[in-house]
């Protein structure tokens, strides 16, 4: 995937130029509360639904 960006209040809060996740492996996203796990997952879920 290329160009994952999330904007809030006029600024980027997440900007990933490229992300590669294999479809044949398990991927785990870990982090503390408020670290951005859901912020990352929301655009990924929207792209998968296309």
C-alpha positions in Angstrom: 0.0 0.0 0.0 1.2 3.5 -0.7 0.4 6.8 0.8 -1.6 6.2 4.0 -2.4 9.6 5.5 -4.7 10.8 8.3 -5.3 14.5 8.8 -6.9 16.0 11.9 -7.3 19.7 12.7 -5.3 20.7 9.6 -2.3 18.5 10.2 -1.0 15.0 9.6 -1.3 12.7 12.6 -0.3 9.7 10.6 1.8 9.6 7.4 3.2 6.4 6.0 4.7 6.6 2.5 4.5 2.8 2.1 3.2 -0.2 4.1 3.6 -3.9 3.3 1.6 -6.6 5.1 1.6 -10.1 3.7 -1.8 -11.7 3.3 -0.4 -15.1 4.4 0.9 -14.1 7.8 -0.5 -12.9 11.1 0.2 -9.3 11.8 -0.1 -7.8 15.3 -0.4 -4.1 16.1 0.6 -3.4 19.7 0.8 -0.1 21.6 -0.3 1.8 24.7 -3.6 3.6 24.9 -3.7 6.5 22.6 -0.7 5.4 20.5 -2.6 5.3 17.2 -3.5 1.7 16.7 -7.1 2.5 15.6 -5.9 5.5 13.6 -3.7 3.1 11.6 -6.4 0.4 11.3 -9.3 2.6 10.0 -7.7 3.6 6.7 -6.5 0.0 6.2 -10.0 -1.3 6.7 -11.4 1.2 4.2 -8.9 0.2 1.6 -9.6 -3.5 2.0 -13.4 -2.8 1.5 -12.8 -1.3 -2.0 
